[in-house]
Amino acid sequence: MATGRNHRPATRSRGIPEATVARLPLYLRALTALSERSVPTVSSEELAAAAGVNSAKLRKDFSYLGSYGTRGVGYDVEYLVYQISRELGLTQDWPVVIVGIGNLGAALANYGGFASRGFRVAALIDADPAMAGKPVAGIPVQHTDELEKIIKDNGVSIGVIATPAGAAQQVSERLIAAGVTSILNFAPTVLSVPEGVDVRKVDLSIELQILAFHEQRKAGEETAASGADVTPPPLRGGPAANRKGPDGDVPAVMPA
């Protein structure tokens, strides 16, 4: 579900397109599952189906890695796991700080998948003095006053923001000033960051709204197929024609 703008050029080292970079974790997840089952090789069609992409796109993506497989045999699973892990930078340890240890931040701290994927939670940081010293997932929470020192001492380049929206921008600025160059943002707001800083945004409410759109469309198609009345109900809060918006009356049907 991770989304957001990338603030670096459209391609990475070795000319790998961003769209391909975004799919590499999907391939790695599928390959890791195959590796755990001791599957030695996999065809492009099988791997593409497991990753949820088409096989032509997968073969094109792998060509950027210099991996073309063997006709009639497929791809070596273990080699691809290593190759993609290396390309994603997962063959080294990445210290991560999580800022904002509320319910979401605590859940992230307890997530066991970080360590197995090359990420180490170096510190948990929160602005609430009452949280200082409390262990979460076996790690004592530290106050935000220590943020810069923590980042420097641990060589952190990746920060996770799980704060309320109103605090996220200031937190991001402090992270960046301290040396963080990549941010995973769970706060429901858009961050403004300088060139050279990567931001990935995770917004569960947006994903649910997109699913709601598709559900509404499917319901409308089913209703239309049945010949029933498909007139949309009025907006909540009374007749749409009488509602006021920030720019005046809201028309019954908004222009596209």
C-alpha positions as CSV (number, residue, x, y, z in Angstrom):
1,M,0.0,0.0,0.0
2,A,3.0,2.3,0.1
3,T,2.4,5.4,-2.2
4,G,3.9,8.8,-2.6
5,R,6.2,10.9,-4.8
6,N,9.8,10.2,-5.1
7,H,11.9,13.3,-4.9
8,R,14.9,11.9,-6.8
9,P,15.4,11.5,-10.6
10,A,13.1,9.1,-12.4
11,T,15.7,6.4,-12.6
12,R,18.1,4.9,-10.1
13,S,21.6,3.6,-10.6
14,R,22.1,1.3,-13.6
15,G,19.1,3.0,-15.2
16,I,16.4,1.0,-13.5
17,P,13.0,2.7,-13.8
18,E,11.1,3.6,-10.7
19,A,8.2,1.4,-11.7
20,T,10.6,-1.5,-11.8
21,V,12.1,-0.6,-8.4
22,A,8.5,-0.5,-7.0
23,R,7.9,-4.1,-8.2
24,L,11.2,-5.6,-7.0
25,P,9.9,-6.1,-3.4
26,L,6.9,-8.0,-4.8
27,Y,9.2,-10.4,-6.6
28,L,11.4,-10.7,-3.6
29,R,8.4,-11.6,-1.4
30,A,7.3,-14.3,-3.8
31,L,10.8,-15.6,-4.3
32,T,11.4,-15.8,-0.5
33,A,8.3,-17.9,-0.1
34,L,9.5,-20.2,-2.9
35,S,13.0,-20.4,-1.2
36,E,11.4,-21.3,2.1
37,R,9.7,-24.3,0.4
38,S,13.0,-25.3,-1.2
39,V,11.8,-24.7,-4.7
40,P,15.0,-24.5,-6.9
41,T,13.7,-22.8,-10.0
42,V,10.6,-20.9,-11.2
43,S,9.3,-19.9,-14.6
44,S,8.5,-16.3,-15.4
45,E,4.8,-17.2,-15.7
46,E,4.7,-18.8,-12.2
47,L,6.6,-16.0,-10.6
48,A,4.6,-13.3,-12.3
49,A,1.4,-14.9,-11.1
50,A,2.7,-15.1,-7.5
51,A,3.8,-11.4,-7.6
52,G,0.5,-10.2,-9.3
53,V,2.1,-8.9,-12.5
54,N,2.1,-10.2,-16.1
55,S,5.1,-12.3,-17.2
56,A,6.2,-9.9,-20.0
57,K,6.6,-7.1,-17.5
58,L,8.5,-9.4,-15.1
59,R,10.9,-10.4,-17.9
60,K,11.5,-6.8,-18.8
61,D,12.1,-5.9,-15.1
62,F,14.6,-8.7,-14.7
63,S,16.4,-7.6,-17.9
64,Y,17.4,-4.4,-16.0
65,L,19.1,-6.6,-13.4
66,G,20.9,-8.6,-16.1
67,S,19.0,-11.7,-15.3
68,Y,17.3,-13.5,-18.2
69,G,16.7,-17.0,-16.9
70,T,17.3,-20.2,-18.8
71,R,15.0,-21.3,-21.6
72,G,13.1,-24.4,-20.5
73,V,14.3,-24.2,-16.9
74,G,13.3,-20.7,-15.7
75,Y,15.0,-18.6,-13.0
76,D,17.2,-19.8,-10.2
77,V,15.3,-18.9,-7.1
78,E,18.2,-18.5,-4.6
79,Y,20.2,-16.4,-7.1
80,L,17.3,-14.1,-7.8
81,V,16.7,-13.6,-4.0
82,Y,20.3,-12.6,-3.7
83,Q,20.3,-10.4,-6.8
84,I,17.1,-8.5,-5.9
85,S,18.2,-8.2,-2.2
86,R,21.5,-6.7,-3.4
87,E,19.8,-4.3,-5.8
88,L,17.4,-3.1,-3.0
89,G,20.3,-2.6,-0.6
90,L,19.0,-5.4,1.7
91,T,22.3,-7.2,2.0
92,Q,23.4,-4.6,4.7
93,D,21.9,-3.5,8.0
94,W,19.7,-0.4,7.8
95,P,19.1,1.3,11.2
96,V,15.6,2.9,11.4
97,V,14.0,5.3,13.9
98,I,10.3,5.4,14.5
99,V,8.9,8.8,15.6
100,G,5.5,8.8,17.3
101,I,4.9,5.8,19.6
102,G,1.1,5.8,19.8
103,N,-1.0,2.8,18.7
104,L,0.4,2.8,15.2
105,G,4.0,3.5,16.2
106,A,3.9,0.7,18.8
107,A,2.5,-1.7,16.2
108,L,5.3,-0.9,13.8
109,A,7.8,-1.3,16.6
110,N,6.4,-4.8,17.3
111,Y,6.4,-5.8,13.6
112,G,8.8,-8.8,13.3
113,G,9.4,-8.4,9.6
114,F,11.9,-5.5,9.8
115,A,14.8,-7.6,11.0
116,S,14.3,-10.4,8.5
117,R,14.3,-7.8,5.7
118,G,17.5,-5.9,6.6
119,F,16.1,-3.2,8.8
120,R,16.9,-2.7,12.5
121,V,14.8,-0.5,14.7
122,A,17.6,1.6,16.3
123,A,15.3,3.9,18.4
124,L,11.7,4.7,19.3
125,I,11.0,8.4,19.8
126,D,8.0,10.3,21.2
127,A,7.3,13.8,22.3
128,D,5.4,12.8,25.4
129,P,7.7,13.0,28.4
130,A,5.6,10.3,30.1
131,M,6.6,7.8,27.4
132,A,10.3,8.3,28.0
133,G,12.0,5.1,29.3
134,K,8.9,2.9,28.7
135,P,9.8,-0.3,26.8
136,V,8.0,-1.0,23.6
137,A,8.9,-4.2,21.8
138,G,11.8,-4.4,24.2
139,I,13.2,-1.0,23.2
140,P,13.0,2.0,25.6
141,V,11.2,5.0,24.2
142,Q,13.3,8.2,24.0
143,H,12.2,11.8,24.0
144,T,12.3,13.9,20.9
145,D,14.8,16.1,22.5
146,E,17.3,13.3,21.8
147,L,16.3,12.9,18.1
148,E,19.4,14.5,16.5
149,K,21.9,12.7,18.8
150,I,20.1,9.4,18.2
151,I,20.3,9.8,14.5
152,K,24.0,10.7,14.6
153,D,25.0,8.0,17.0
154,N,23.3,5.3,15.1
155,G,24.0,6.5,11.6
156,V,20.3,6.5,10.7
157,S,19.3,7.5,7.2
158,I,15.7,6.1,7.2
159,G,13.0,7.6,9.5
160,V,9.4,6.4,10.0
161,I,6.9,9.1,11.0
162,A,3.8,7.8,12.9
163,T,2.9,11.1,14.5
164,P,-0.4,13.1,14.3
165,A,-0.7,15.1,11.0
166,G,0.0,18.4,12.7
167,A,3.4,17.3,14.0
168,A,4.6,15.5,10.9
169,Q,6.1,18.3,8.9
170,Q,8.2,19.6,11.8
171,V,9.4,16.1,12.6
172,S,10.4,15.5,9.0
173,E,12.4,18.8,9.0
174,R,14.3,17.7,12.1
175,L,14.9,14.3,10.7
176,I,16.3,15.7,7.5
177,A,18.4,18.3,9.2
178,A,19.9,15.5,11.3
179,G,20.9,13.5,8.2
180,V,17.9,11.4,7.3
181,T,17.4,11.1,3.6
182,S,14.5,8.7,3.3
183,I,11.2,8.9,5.1
184,L,8.2,6.5,5.4
185,N,5.3,8.7,6.3
186,F,2.2,7.2,8.0
187,A,0.9,10.6,9.1
188,P,-2.2,11.7,7.1
189,T,-0.6,14.7,5.5
190,V,1.7,15.5,2.6
191,L,5.3,16.4,3.6
192,S,7.3,19.1,1.9
193,V,10.9,18.0,1.6
194,P,14.0,19.2,-0.3
195,E,15.4,17.6,-3.4
196,G,17.3,14.5,-2.6
197,V,15.0,13.2,0.1
198,D,12.7,10.3,-0.7
199,V,9.3,10.1,0.9
200,R,6.9,7.1,0.7
201,K,3.5,7.7,2.1
202,V,1.2,5.1,3.6
203,D,-2.4,6.2,4.0
204,L,-4.9,3.4,4.9
205,S,-7.9,5.7,4.6
206,I,-7.1,6.6,1.0
207,E,-6.7,2.9,0.1
208,L,-10.1,2.2,1.7
209,Q,-11.7,5.1,-0.2
210,I,-10.4,3.8,-3.4
211,L,-11.9,0.4,-2.6
212,A,-15.2,2.1,-1.7
213,F,-15.1,3.7,-5.2
214,H,-14.7,0.3,-6.9
215,E,-17.4,-1.2,-4.7
216,Q,-19.8,1.6,-5.6
217,R,-19.1,1.2,-9.2
218,K,-19.7,-2.5,-9.1
219,A,-22.9,-2.0,-7.3
220,G,-24.0,0.6,-9.9
221,E,-23.2,-1.8,-12.7
222,E,-25.2,-4.6,-11.1
223,T,-28.1,-2.2,-10.5
224,A,-28.1,-1.0,-14.1
225,A,-28.0,-4.5,-15.4
226,S,-31.1,-5.3,-13.3
227,G,-32.9,-2.3,-14.8
228,A,-33.5,-0.7,-11.4
229,D,-33.5,3.0,-10.7
230,V,-29.9,4.2,-10.6
231,T,-30.6,7.8,-9.5
232,P,-28.0,8.6,-6.8
233,P,-29.3,9.6,-3.4
234,P,-28.9,13.2,-2.2
235,L,-25.8,14.0,-0.3
236,R,-25.8,13.7,3.4
237,G,-26.9,16.8,5.3
238,G,-30.0,17.7,3.2
239,P,-30.9,18.5,-0.4
240,A,-27.7,19.0,-2.3
241,A,-29.0,22.2,-4.0
242,N,-29.3,23.9,-0.6
243,R,-25.9,23.0,0.8
244,K,-23.2,25.6,1.2
245,G,-19.5,24.9,0.5
246,P,-16.5,27.1,1.0
247,D,-17.0,28.7,-2.4
248,G,-20.8,29.0,-2.2
249,D,-23.6,26.7,-3.2
250,V,-22.8,23.1,-4.0
251,P,-24.5,22.1,-7.2
252,A,-26.6,18.9,-7.2
253,V,-24.2,17.4,-9.7
254,M,-20.6,18.5,-9.5
255,P,-18.9,19.0,-12.9
256,A,-16.3,16.4,-13.9
